Amino acid sequence: MKQYETVIGLEVHVELATKTKIFCGCSTAFGGRPNSHTCPVCTGMPGSLPVLNRKVLEYAVAVGMATNCEITRYCKFDRKNYFYPDNPQNYQISQLYLPICRNGYVEIESEGGSRRIGIHEIHMEEDAGKLIHDEWEDCTLVDYNRSGVPLIEIVSEPDMRGAEDVIAYLEKLRLIIRYLGASDCKLQEGSMRADVNLSVREAGTDTLGTRTEMKNLSSFRSITRAIQGERDRQINLLEKGGTVIQETRRWDEAGDTSYAMRSKEDAQDYRYFPDPDLVPISISDDFLEEIRSRQPELRTEKMKRYREEYDIPDYDIEIITESRHMAEIFEAAVALGAQPKKVSNWLMGETLRLLKETGEDPEDICFSPENLAKLIDLTERKVINSTVAKEVFERMFRENVDPETFVEEMGLKMVSDQGALRSIAQEVIASNPQSVADYQNGKEKAIGFLVGQTMKAMKGKADPAGVNQLLKELLRATSESQ
């Protein structure tokens, strides 16, 4: 059997985080009653006129700068004509001839080390509506709430050679865009979607094979399986003497296979022409400088700085900087005096555990760095023990309570009366002669039971390490007196 190489390019659609749509003032909020976020413009009513949302342009330029693109100083919008129920105007406003960004790249890390994936262009466009297929009523309904939501489409060069490259590229894009605040990039909500253009060719040749496109894959798992499935399908077809047809295919996750939707269109099939209702965009030096001055420190630069400034392991740095919001909490808590490793431990331990339990994203973290620093301080000063600290943190995670106030109101401070603690420890020793005998006969683990009983009697308001030490002293004294 011949050896084949996979060639992949991506078209990534990203919904921008504007409050209103690209050409009208309707809300872009996810969800909402069907067809409630609409107006004559985004439903394509005759005589309605679009007006470009400036924030869309700002986000597009910011993403272009962060992905090393050339910014097109004079660009236009075009009409892409096609007829489909979720497209109310019977055309989509997009950019073909003069896209806002061109000739960029991002660096990814894969098995072979660092690689550069080229970006052919980034263009602005409007999203279509959403078709809802009702199997019970045997009909299809249309929700136009998404119609007119602003998108950027990031078109890569065919520089990827497998699913690993694709996932690394998508993760890099998602991190960049989230750091910029341009989108939440939630695949499960459709705010980031990928179309995979894939072809195969004999290894060692330069000629590209015939490509197919798989539309709107919305999870990394689907993308990985779709790439492998389509690669295998094309190779099997060629090995049998068949021909790959240029077409658009849909991946069936349940059936673990793809099926043809329609023949793949070229640009001329859409009869593109400049949109007559929108004026050209002329970008000034001042505008570019304004966007450049607002660009945040991106993850790569942030990781480098963390290695120089904070005494924490590389693993911690990688986890913390995966989210700009989490990184900001880390930096602010450290600036308030908390030790970097202590802050890192809370973020990587309890925070990630609770995020997993609640199904939330790091960007949804609501507790403040001030409250995290206060909690660490309470623990360091032994005002509360580590068990109570975790209970307080869970409440703080959900409601951002002030830990100092919460500890005071709930009476969670550790008991400072050493006489009372000694008295309870002596009672525990007297009440558990078997455990005492086990410990004195060399069973070190028996002390754990005694510590637990003492902590229970103290209602958790004691330092376990201090209790452990006190019990050992008392048991030693008991042994010597016998």
C-alpha positions as CSV (number, residue, x, y, z in Angstrom):
1,M,0.0,0.0,0.0
2,K,1.2,3.5,-0.8
3,Q,2.2,5.9,1.9
4,Y,0.0,9.0,2.1
5,E,0.3,12.4,3.6
6,T,-2.7,14.3,5.0
7,V,-2.9,18.0,4.1
8,I,-5.3,20.1,6.2
9,G,-6.4,23.8,6.2
10,L,-9.0,25.3,8.6
11,E,-11.7,27.9,8.3
12,V,-12.4,29.0,11.9
13,H,-15.5,31.0,12.6
14,V,-15.4,33.1,15.8
15,E,-18.4,35.0,17.2
16,L,-17.1,38.3,18.6
17,A,-17.9,39.5,22.1
18,T,-19.8,42.6,21.1
19,K,-23.1,43.5,22.9
20,T,-24.8,44.2,19.7
21,K,-24.8,42.7,16.2
22,I,-22.5,43.7,13.4
23,F,-24.9,45.9,11.4
24,C,-27.7,46.7,13.8
25,G,-28.4,47.4,17.5
26,C,-29.9,44.0,18.4
27,S,-28.5,42.0,21.3
28,T,-26.0,39.2,20.8
29,A,-26.7,37.5,24.1
30,F,-26.7,33.7,23.8
31,G,-30.1,32.1,24.3
32,G,-33.3,34.2,24.7
33,R,-36.7,33.5,23.3
34,P,-36.6,32.6,19.6
35,N,-36.7,35.6,17.2
36,S,-36.7,38.1,20.1
37,H,-33.3,39.6,19.3
38,T,-34.3,40.8,15.8
39,C,-35.1,43.9,13.8
40,P,-35.7,44.8,10.2
41,V,-31.9,44.9,9.5
42,C,-31.0,41.5,10.8
43,T,-34.1,39.9,9.3
44,G,-33.4,41.3,5.9
45,M,-36.5,43.5,5.5
46,P,-36.6,45.6,2.3
47,G,-35.3,49.1,2.6
48,S,-33.4,48.5,5.9
49,L,-29.8,49.7,5.8
50,P,-26.8,48.2,7.7
51,V,-24.3,50.3,9.7
52,L,-21.0,48.8,10.8
53,N,-20.4,48.2,14.5
54,R,-17.0,49.9,15.3
55,K,-16.2,47.3,18.0
56,V,-16.3,44.6,15.4
57,L,-13.6,46.3,13.4
58,E,-11.5,46.9,16.6
59,Y,-11.7,43.2,17.6
60,A,-10.8,42.0,14.0
61,V,-7.8,44.3,13.9
62,A,-6.7,43.2,17.4
63,V,-6.9,39.5,16.4
64,G,-5.0,40.3,13.2
65,M,-2.2,42.0,15.2
66,A,-1.9,39.2,17.7
67,T,-1.6,36.6,14.8
68,N,1.1,38.6,13.0
69,C,-1.2,39.6,10.1
70,E,-0.9,42.6,7.7
71,I,-3.8,44.9,8.3
72,T,-5.6,46.0,5.2
73,R,-5.7,49.8,5.4
74,Y,-8.5,50.1,2.8
75,C,-11.1,47.3,2.8
76,K,-14.7,46.7,1.8
77,F,-17.6,44.4,2.4
78,D,-19.0,42.1,-0.3
79,R,-22.3,40.3,-0.8
80,K,-22.1,36.5,-0.9
81,N,-25.3,35.4,-2.6
82,Y,-27.0,32.1,-1.6
83,F,-30.5,31.0,-0.9
84,Y,-31.2,29.2,2.4
85,P,-34.0,29.5,5.0
86,D,-31.6,30.7,7.8
87,N,-30.3,33.5,5.5
88,P,-33.1,36.1,5.5
89,Q,-31.5,38.5,3.0
90,N,-30.7,35.7,0.5
91,Y,-27.1,37.0,0.7
92,Q,-24.5,37.2,3.5
93,I,-22.4,40.3,4.0
94,S,-18.8,39.2,4.1
95,Q,-15.3,40.1,2.7
96,L,-13.8,38.4,-0.4
97,Y,-11.7,40.9,-2.3
98,L,-10.3,43.0,0.5
99,P,-10.3,41.2,3.8
100,I,-9.3,43.1,6.9
101,C,-6.2,40.9,7.7
102,R,-3.9,38.9,5.5
103,N,-0.6,36.9,5.5
104,G,-0.3,36.1,9.2
105,Y,0.8,33.1,11.3
106,V,0.8,31.5,14.7
107,E,3.4,29.2,16.3
108,I,2.3,25.9,17.6
109,E,4.0,23.1,19.5
110,S,3.6,19.6,18.1
111,E,5.6,16.3,18.2
112,G,8.2,17.7,15.8
113,G,8.7,20.8,18.0
114,S,7.7,24.4,17.2
115,R,5.9,24.9,13.9
116,R,4.5,27.9,12.1
117,I,0.9,27.7,10.7
118,G,0.2,30.3,8.1
119,I,-3.0,32.4,8.1
120,H,-4.1,33.3,4.6
121,E,-6.7,35.9,5.8
122,I,-9.1,37.0,8.4
123,H,-12.3,38.6,7.3
124,M,-15.4,40.0,9.0
125,E,-18.9,38.8,8.2
126,E,-22.3,38.3,9.7
127,D,-23.7,35.0,11.0
128,A,-26.8,33.3,9.7
129,G,-29.8,32.2,11.7
130,K,-30.3,28.8,13.2
131,L,-32.5,26.0,11.8
132,I,-34.3,23.8,14.4
133,H,-35.5,20.5,13.2
134,D,-38.6,19.4,15.1
135,E,-38.9,15.6,14.7
136,W,-42.2,15.4,16.6
137,E,-44.0,17.9,14.3
138,D,-42.0,16.9,11.3
139,C,-41.0,20.4,10.4
140,T,-38.1,22.9,10.5
141,L,-38.3,26.1,12.5
142,V,-36.0,29.2,12.1
143,D,-34.6,31.3,14.9
144,Y,-33.1,34.6,13.6
145,N,-31.6,35.6,17.0
146,R,-28.1,34.6,15.7
147,S,-28.6,36.3,12.3
148,G,-26.3,39.3,12.1
149,V,-24.1,38.2,15.1
150,P,-20.6,39.4,14.2
151,L,-18.0,36.8,13.1
152,I,-14.5,36.8,12.0
153,E,-13.4,33.9,9.8
154,I,-9.8,32.9,10.2
155,V,-8.6,31.0,7.1
156,S,-5.4,29.1,7.5
157,E,-2.9,27.9,4.9
158,P,-2.9,24.1,4.3
159,D,0.0,23.7,6.7
160,M,-1.4,21.1,9.1
161,R,-0.6,17.4,8.6
162,G,-2.8,15.7,11.2
163,A,-5.3,16.0,14.1
164,E,-2.5,16.9,16.5
165,D,-1.5,20.0,14.5
166,V,-5.2,21.0,14.1
167,I,-5.9,20.8,17.8
168,A,-2.7,22.6,18.7
169,Y,-3.6,25.4,16.2
170,L,-7.2,25.7,17.5
171,E,-6.0,25.8,21.1
172,K,-3.5,28.5,20.3
173,L,-6.1,30.6,18.5
174,R,-8.6,30.2,21.3
175,L,-6.0,31.3,23.9
176,I,-5.0,34.4,21.8
177,I,-8.6,35.4,21.2
178,R,-9.7,34.9,24.8
179,Y,-6.7,36.9,26.1
180,L,-7.8,39.7,23.8
181,G,-11.4,39.5,25.2
182,A,-12.6,39.3,21.6
183,S,-14.7,36.1,22.2
184,D,-15.3,33.5,24.8
185,C,-14.6,30.8,22.1
186,K,-17.1,28.4,23.7
187,L,-17.3,25.5,21.2
188,Q,-20.4,24.1,23.0
189,E,-22.3,27.3,22.4
190,G,-21.1,27.7,18.8
191,S,-19.0,30.8,19.4
192,M,-16.1,29.0,17.9
193,R,-16.7,26.6,15.0
194,A,-14.2,24.9,12.6
195,D,-14.6,23.8,9.0
196,V,-11.9,21.2,8.1
197,N,-10.6,21.2,4.5
198,L,-8.7,17.9,4.0
199,S,-7.0,16.1,1.2
200,V,-4.4,13.3,0.9
201,R,-1.5,12.9,-1.4
202,E,1.3,10.3,-1.9
203,A,4.1,11.0,0.5
204,G,7.0,12.9,-1.0
205,T,4.9,14.7,-3.7
206,D,4.1,18.4,-3.7
207,T,0.8,18.3,-5.7
208,L,-2.2,18.8,-3.6
209,G,-5.0,16.3,-3.8
210,T,-8.7,17.0,-4.1
211,R,-10.0,18.4,-0.9
212,T,-13.3,18.0,0.9
213,E,-14.8,20.3,3.6
214,M,-16.4,19.1,6.8
215,K,-18.6,21.8,8.2
216,N,-19.2,23.3,11.7
217,L,-17.4,20.8,13.9
218,S,-17.9,22.0,17.5
219,S,-15.7,19.9,19.7
220,F,-12.0,18.8,19.7
221,R,-13.2,15.2,19.9
222,S,-15.4,15.5,16.8
223,I,-12.6,17.3,14.9
224,T,-10.1,14.5,15.7
225,R,-12.4,11.7,14.8
226,A,-13.7,13.5,11.6
227,I,-10.1,14.0,10.4
228,Q,-9.1,10.4,10.9
229,G,-12.4,9.2,9.4
230,E,-12.1,11.4,6.3
231,R,-8.4,10.6,5.8
232,D,-9.2,6.8,5.9
233,R,-12.2,7.3,3.5
234,Q,-10.1,9.2,0.9
235,I,-7.2,6.7,1.1
236,N,-9.5,3.7,0.7
237,L,-11.2,5.4,-2.3
238,L,-7.9,6.1,-4.0
239,E,-6.6,2.6,-3.3
240,K,-9.6,1.1,-5.1
241,G,-9.0,3.3,-8.1
242,G,-11.7,5.8,-7.3
243,T,-11.6,9.6,-7.4
244,V,-12.1,12.0,-4.5
245,I,-14.9,14.5,-5.4
246,Q,-14.6,18.1,-4.1
247,E,-17.6,18.4,-1.9
248,T,-18.9,19.5,1.5
249,R,-19.5,16.7,3.9
250,R,-21.1,16.5,7.4
251,W,-19.6,14.4,10.2
252,D,-22.0,12.0,11.9
253,E,-20.7,11.7,15.5
254,A,-23.1,8.9,16.4
255,G,-22.3,6.8,13.3
256,D,-18.6,7.7,13.3
257,T,-18.8,8.5,9.6
258,S,-19.3,11.4,7.2
259,Y,-21.7,11.8,4.4
260,A,-22.0,14.2,1.4
261,M,-24.1,17.3,1.7
262,R,-23.5,19.1,-1.6
263,S,-20.8,19.7,-4.2
264,K,-18.2,22.2,-3.0
265,E,-18.8,25.7,-4.3
266,D,-16.1,28.1,-5.6
267,A,-16.2,31.8,-5.1
268,Q,-17.8,32.4,-8.5
269,D,-20.8,30.3,-7.5
270,Y,-21.7,32.9,-4.9
271,R,-21.7,35.8,-7.4
272,Y,-19.8,38.1,-5.0
273,F,-20.0,41.8,-5.6
274,P,-19.2,44.9,-3.4
275,D,-22.0,45.7,-1.0
276,P,-23.6,49.0,-2.2
277,D,-25.1,49.8,1.2
278,L,-21.8,49.9,3.2
279,V,-19.0,52.5,2.6
280,P,-15.4,51.3,2.4
281,I,-13.3,51.3,5.5
282,S,-10.2,53.4,5.6
283,I,-7.9,52.7,8.6
284,S,-5.6,55.4,9.9
285,D,-2.3,55.3,11.7
286,D,-4.0,56.7,14.8
287,F,-6.6,53.9,14.8
288,L,-3.9,51.2,14.5
289,E,-1.9,52.8,17.3
290,E,-4.9,52.9,19.5
291,I,-5.6,49.2,19.0
292,R,-1.9,48.3,19.5
293,S,-1.7,50.3,22.8
294,R,-4.6,48.2,24.2
295,Q,-3.2,44.8,23.3
296,P,-2.7,42.8,26.5
297,E,0.4,40.7,27.4
298,L,-0.3,37.4,25.6
299,R,0.3,34.0,27.1
300,T,3.7,33.3,25.6
301,E,5.1,36.6,27.0
302,K,3.3,36.1,30.3
303,M,4.8,32.6,30.8
304,K,8.3,34.0,30.1
305,R,7.8,36.7,32.7
306,Y,6.4,34.3,35.3
307,R,9.5,32.2,35.0
308,E,11.6,35.3,35.8
309,E,9.5,36.8,38.5
310,Y,7.8,34.0,40.4
311,D,9.4,31.0,42.1
312,I,6.8,28.5,40.9
313,P,7.2,25.4,38.7
314,D,6.7,25.4,35.0
315,Y,3.7,23.1,35.4
316,D,2.0,25.7,37.6
317,I,2.8,28.5,35.1
318,E,1.3,26.5,32.2
319,I,-2.0,25.8,34.1
320,I,-2.4,29.3,35.5
321,T,-1.7,31.1,32.2
322,E,-4.2,29.0,30.2
323,S,-6.8,31.6,31.4
324,R,-6.2,35.3,31.3
325,H,-8.7,35.8,34.1
326,M,-7.0,33.2,36.3
327,A,-3.6,34.8,35.6
328,E,-5.0,38.2,36.6
329,I,-6.3,36.7,39.9
330,F,-2.9,35.1,40.5
331,E,-0.9,38.4,39.9
332,A,-3.3,40.5,41.9
333,A,-3.2,38.2,44.9
334,V,0.6,38.0,44.9
335,A,0.7,41.8,44.6
336,L,-1.4,41.9,47.8
337,G,1.4,40.0,49.7
338,A,0.4,36.3,49.3
339,Q,3.2,33.9,48.5
340,P,3.1,32.9,44.8
341,K,3.2,29.2,45.5
342,K,0.4,29.4,48.0
343,V,-1.8,31.3,45.5
344,S,-0.9,28.8,42.8
345,N,-1.8,25.9,45.0
346,W,-5.3,27.3,45.6
347,L,-5.9,28.0,41.9
348,M,-4.6,24.7,40.7
349,G,-6.2,22.6,43.5
350,E,-9.6,23.7,44.9
351,T,-10.4,26.2,42.1
352,L,-9.9,23.7,39.3
353,R,-11.8,21.0,41.3
354,L,-14.8,23.2,41.8
355,L,-14.8,24.4,38.2
356,K,-14.9,20.8,37.1
357,E,-17.7,20.0,39.5
358,T,-19.8,23.0,38.4
359,G,-18.9,22.6,34.7
360,E,-17.8,26.2,34.6
361,D,-15.0,27.9,32.8
362,P,-12.0,29.6,34.4
363,E,-13.3,32.9,32.9
364,D,-16.4,32.4,35.1
365,I,-14.4,32.6,38.4
366,C,-16.1,35.2,40.6
367,F,-14.0,35.4,43.8
368,S,-11.7,38.4,44.1
369,P,-7.9,38.2,44.5
370,E,-8.4,40.3,47.6
371,N,-10.5,37.6,49.2
372,L,-8.1,34.8,48.1
373,A,-5.2,36.7,49.7
374,K,-7.2,37.2,52.9
375,L,-8.0,33.4,53.0
376,I,-4.3,32.5,52.6
377,D,-3.4,35.0,55.3
378,L,-5.9,33.5,57.7
379,T,-4.4,30.0,57.1
380,E,-0.9,31.2,57.4
381,R,-1.6,32.9,60.7
382,K,-3.4,29.7,61.9
383,V,-6.6,31.6,62.5
384,I,-8.3,28.7,60.7
385,N,-6.9,25.3,59.8
386,S,-6.6,23.8,56.4
387,T,-9.9,21.9,56.6
388,V,-11.9,24.9,57.6
389,A,-10.0,27.0,54.9
390,K,-11.4,24.6,52.2
391,E,-14.9,25.0,53.5
392,V,-14.6,28.8,53.5
393,F,-13.0,28.7,50.0
394,E,-16.0,26.7,48.7
395,R,-18.4,29.4,50.0
396,M,-16.1,32.1,48.6
397,F,-15.9,30.3,45.2
398,R,-19.7,30.4,44.9
399,E,-20.6,33.7,46.5
400,N,-17.3,35.7,46.8
401,V,-17.8,36.1,50.5
402,D,-15.2,38.0,52.6
403,P,-13.4,35.2,54.3
404,E,-12.5,37.3,57.4
405,T,-16.2,38.3,57.9
406,F,-17.4,34.8,57.2
407,V,-15.0,33.1,59.6
408,E,-16.0,35.6,62.4
409,E,-19.8,35.3,61.8
410,M,-19.7,31.5,61.6
411,G,-17.4,31.1,64.6
412,L,-14.8,29.1,62.6
413,K,-11.6,30.4,64.3
414,M,-9.3,27.8,65.8
415,V,-9.5,27.5,69.6
416,S,-6.6,29.3,71.1
417,D,-7.2,28.1,74.7
418,Q,-4.4,25.6,75.1
419,G,-5.8,24.5,78.5
420,A,-9.1,23.5,76.9
421,L,-7.4,21.7,74.1
422,R,-5.2,19.7,76.5
423,S,-8.2,18.8,78.6
424,I,-10.1,17.4,75.6
425,A,-7.0,15.5,74.4
426,Q,-6.6,13.9,77.8
427,E,-10.3,12.9,77.7
428,V,-9.8,11.3,74.3
429,I,-6.8,9.3,75.5
430,A,-8.7,8.1,78.6
431,S,-11.7,7.1,76.4
432,N,-9.7,5.1,73.9
433,P,-7.4,2.7,75.7
434,Q,-7.1,0.2,72.8
435,S,-5.8,2.9,70.4
436,V,-3.4,4.1,73.1
437,A,-2.1,0.6,73.6
438,D,-1.7,0.1,69.8
439,Y,0.3,3.3,69.5
440,Q,2.5,2.4,72.5
441,N,3.1,-1.0,70.9
442,G,4.5,0.6,67.8
443,K,1.4,1.1,65.6
444,E,2.1,4.7,64.5
445,K,-1.1,4.9,62.5
446,A,-3.2,4.6,65.8
447,I,-2.3,8.3,66.5
448,G,-4.5,9.2,63.5
449,F,-7.6,7.9,65.1
450,L,-6.9,9.8,68.3
451,V,-6.2,13.0,66.3
452,G,-9.6,12.5,64.5
453,Q,-11.5,12.1,67.8
454,T,-9.9,15.2,69.3
455,M,-10.7,17.2,66.2
456,K,-14.3,16.0,66.3
457,A,-14.5,17.0,70.0
458,M,-13.1,20.4,69.1
459,K,-15.6,20.7,66.2
460,G,-12.8,21.1,63.8
461,K,-11.5,24.3,65.5
462,A,-7.9,23.1,66.1
463,D,-4.7,22.7,64.2
464,P,-4.4,19.0,63.3
465,A,-0.6,19.2,63.4
466,G,-0.7,20.8,66.8
467,V,-3.2,18.2,68.0
468,N,-0.9,15.5,66.7
469,Q,2.1,16.9,68.6
470,L,0.1,17.4,71.8
471,L,-1.2,13.9,71.8
472,K,2.3,12.4,71.3
473,E,3.6,14.5,74.3
474,L,0.7,13.3,76.5
475,L,1.2,9.7,75.4
476,R,4.9,9.9,76.0
477,A,4.2,11.3,79.5
478,T,1.7,8.5,80.1
479,S,4.2,5.8,79.0
480,E,7.0,7.2,81.2
481,S,4.7,7.3,84.3
482,Q,3.7,3.6,84.0
